[in-house]
Amino acid sequence: MADKSKSGKDNSFEDIITAADKGQLDVVTALLEEGIDPNTVDEVGDTALHNAAKKGHWDIARILLERSASPLSRNGNDSLPLHLAIRAGHTQVVRLLLECDPSTYNCKEGGPYEPIHIAAVKGHAEIVQLLIDYNASTLSTPKDHATALHLAAHKGHYDVCEILVKHDKKLDRSLWERLTGPSLEVYARDYTKNTPLSHAVFIKNKQIAELILRHHPDLSNSLDAHKELLFHRVIRLGNVGMAEVFLNNGTDIEMKDNYGRGALHVAVAARPISRFPDDTTPEMIRFLLARGAMADAKTKDGYKPEDLTREPKIKVMLRNSAKPQSLGQPGPLAATNSIPPPEYKP
């Protein structure tokens, strides 16, 4: 809420803009009563409403709107009051501005991005939901630009991602939308050619990756911008926690790339190549073997995982730590009662 203070003697146009910035409701009210134009601008194009929105002064924003302040006025950065309120996270001011002029929900701010993108990148989940309630589109960016879900995933804003993913699943896309673009926001690729899941993997955010895979398990076999399986990228980077998220959400551990390499091939090949390998525990390899990865699986060129390493420790692990059936060997024989040998007598 705005602070109340006594009005100064100077009634210049700049006073109402400054008073709105400082939260001086009585100064703003007095100047409006004296006939000051609420839409006057300062040297950077800000109006009193811009400043009230930016600082979260709901009561000043309300009285300005009642006195015909324009919610469509743009400053020198091409920002509406709504954009500034969203960026600062002032939910009640955002609600007030939308109630005054609902058409502003999709007004761009000097580029391809709309209010929902600003709210998503800033992590303001309540505002994202509010904009969705006003029919803001989650896929309304030009082709190859980031969607709100891309931006939220890249910044690690789980609450925003949850709202967007659940909203995404509720939407019914028209035939034209399905033919001309991604059917859902989770499948969209930004200018880097990556999906929201890719961004979650890049920033190592297991919670967001799990959220997306739980709702869309088919994305477990998706590719990144370099045409590498996302699951294999996780393996190559040694992120065991993220690999577990993929496997727990239906990823096939034996999924192969264009060269016929499975996850175990990738994990072994990612180990440091040196005459004197380090003594660190090959955690990813142990993890994959424990999850049933086939130690004798071959690439298209006939290479098994153990063919991709010179480390004796890894070779022995691959030969001995895998399940017997993964090595093509019979399981251990059941114990039987046998006749004890005769007592030895010298």
N, C-alpha and C positions, 0 to 999 in steps of 0.2 A: 504494500500500500504506500501511497505517496505521503511524504511528510508535509505538515502544514506550517507555513511561515508567513510573515508579513510581507506585503508587496512593496517593492522598491518604488522610487519616484520616477525612474526612467522607464518610459513606456515604448521603447523602440521595438521594432519587429523582432530583433534578436532576443529580446527578453523572454518572449513566450517559448522560444526554442530552448533557451538555457534553463528556464524554469521547469519545462517538461523533463529535461535531462536530469535535473536535481531533485525532481519529485515534489515540487512546490505547487501543490494543488490550488491554494488560494491565490497565488500569483497568476497562474494560468487562467483561473476563473475570472479574476478581476480584469485581466487584459482582454479576454473574450467579451466581457460585458462592455468594455470600452470600444469594441468594434474592430479589434485586431484581426486580421485575416489569419485563420488557423492553417492555411496552406502556404504561408510564406516560407521561403527556404533560406538556408544559410549558404556560405561559400562553397560547401561540398554537396549541396542539394538536399540536405536533411530538413525535414519539417519537424514541427513539435511532435507529431504522431510517430515519426521515425524514432525520436529520442525516447518517448514514453514506452514504445514497444521494445526497444533495445534494453531499457533499464527495468522493464517489468512493472511499470506504474499503471496498473489496470484502471484505477479511477480516473487518472488523467487521460488515458486513451479513450475511455468511455465518454467523458465530457467533450473531448475534441471531436469524436465521431458524431455526437449529438449536435455539435455546432458546424457540421458539414465538412470536417477534415476528410480529405480523400484517402482511402486505403489503397488507391491505385497510384499514388504519387511515387516516383522512382528517384532515388538520389544519384550522385555521381558514379556510384558503383552498380547502378541499375538494380538496386535493391528496393523492394517494397517494405513497408513496415512489418508485414507478415514474415518476410525472410529474416529480418533482424530478431524478431521475437522467437522464431523457431531456433535460430542459431544459439541464442542465449538460453533456450530451454524454458521460456515463460509460458507454460501451458495455458493458463487462464487468459492471458492476452491473446494468444493464438486463437483460442476458442471465440473470444470477443470479435476479433477481426474476421474470422470465418462466418460468424453469425451475421455480421454487418454486410459482408460481400462474399458469399460462398464461391463465386467464380474465381477467386484468387487461389484456390487450392492447387491449381495446376499452372500458375504463372511462373515462368522461368526467370532465373536471376542471371541475366547476361551470359548465358551459355546453355548447354543442353539439359541442365538439371533443374528439377522442379522442387517445390517445398519438401516433398517426401524424401528426396535424396539428401537434402540438408539435414533433416531430422535423423535420418538413418546414419549418416556419417558421424553425427555428433552423439549418437547413442540415446536419443530422447524417445524411449519406447512409447510413452503415453501420447506424445505428439504424433508419432507414426500411426498409432491406432486411431487417433482423432482424424487424421487426414484420410485414412482408409474409410472411416465412417462417412466422410464427405466425398467418397467415390474417387479418391486419388488413385491413379493407375500405377501399379508396381512395375509395369513393363513399358512405360511411355517415354523411353529415351530413344534417341536415334540409334540406328543399327551400329553395333560394336561399341557402344558406350556402356559404362557400368550401370547396372540396375541398383535399386536401393539395397537389395540383398547382397550384391557384390560388395558395396561400400561397407555395410554393417559387418559382413564376414571378415573383410580385410582389416577392420578396426577391432574385431573381437567383441562386438556388442551382442552377447547371446540373447538378451531379452528382445532386442529388435529383430534378430534373425528368427526367433521363435514365432513372433507375430507374423512376419512376412511369409514364412514357410507354411504356417497353418492357413493363412489367407490364400496363399497360392493354390493349395489343394482344394479349396472351396470353389474356385472359379471355374466356370464353364467357358471354354474358348470357342469362338465361332470357327467355322470351317476356314474362313479367310485368314484368321489369326494363326490357325495351325499350319496353313500352307505358306504363309509369308514370314513366319518367325518362330521362335521357340514356343512350345505349347505352354510352358510354365517358366516362372522366373528362375527356378533352380537349374534349368537347362541352358539358360542364356550365357553367351560368351561376351566378355567385354573387349576393349581395344587391345588387350594383351592376349586375347584368345583363350582366356581362362574362365572357368565356371566359379560360382560361389564356393563350391566344395574345394576347388583348387586353392582358393585364397585361405580357407580354413586350414588346409594342409600346410601351406607355406608358412603361416604364422604359428603352426603347431598347436592349434586350439582344438583339443579333443572333444570338448563339449559341443561346439558348433558342428564339427564333422559328424559326430554321433547323431545330432539332431537331424541333419540333412539326410544321412544314410538311413536313419530309422524310418523316415517318411518316404524316402526314395531309394530303396536298396539297389535298384538297377544302376544307380550312379557309381556303384563300387567298381565297375569295369570301365569307367570313363578315362579319357586321356587329358593330359595337360597341354599347354601350348606347344610343347616340343614333341607331341605325339607319344609321350611316355605314359604308360599306365600309371595312374595316380597311386595305386597300391604299390607298384614297384618303386615309385619315387620314395614313398614312405620307407620301404625296405632298404633302399640304397642309402638313405640318410640315417638309418639306424634308429628310427623312432619306434621303439617297441610298443609304447602306449598307444600310438596312433594305429599301428598295425593291428593291435588287438581290437580297436574300435571297428576297423574294417571287417575283420574276421567275425566278430560278434554280430555283425549286421549283414551276414549272408555272402561275404566275398569268398570266392573259390580260391583256396590257397594254391591250387595248381593252375590258376589262370596263366596263360602264356602270352608273350608278346609276339611280334612279327618274326622273331628269330627262334621262337620255340622255347624261350627261357622262362622258367617259372620263378617264383619268389626266392627259392633256395639258391638258384643260379645267381640271381641278382645279389643276394646277401653275401655269398662267397666271393663273387667278383669285386664287391665293394670293399673287401678287406685290403689294408695297405700292402703293397708289393715291396718287399725288402728282403735283403739277405739275412737280416736280423729282425724278424717280426717281433712286434711288441708282445708283452705277456698279458695284455688286457683280455678279459673274458669276451669271447665272441657272442655277446648276448643275443643278437638277432638270430644267429644261426641256431643257437640252443632253443630259442623261442619257437622258431618255425618247425624244428624237429619235434618238439614237444606237442605242437599242434597237428602233427601228422604229415608234414611235408615229405614227399617222396625223394629219398636220397639217391635213387638210381634213375630218376627221370632224365631224359635226354633232350637236348636241343635239336633243331633241324639238322645240325651238322654232326650230331651224335655225341655231343659232350655231356658228361654227367657233372654235377656240381663239384665233385672232388677233382675233376680235370681242370678246374679254373683256379686252383690254388697251389702254391708250393710250400705251404705251411704243413708240416707233419701233424701238428696238433689238430688242425682242421680236417685233414684227411682221415685221421683216426676217428675223430668225432663223427664224421659222416658215415664211416663204415660201421661203427659200433653203437652209436647212440640212437640211430633211427629204429623204428619198430621193425621187427623181423619181416613182416609182410611187405614193408616198403623197400626192403633190400632183396626181395624175391626169395627169401629163405624161409624154411618152415619154422614155426614157433617152437618154443622149448617143449621137450617131451615131458609128459606127466610123470610124476614120481611113481615107481612100482616097488612092490615088496620083492626083494631078491634073496636067494639063499646065501647066507654069509660064507666066506671062504673057510676052509678047514683051518683049525688051529695049527700054527707053525711050531714044529718041534725040531730043535737042533739035533 
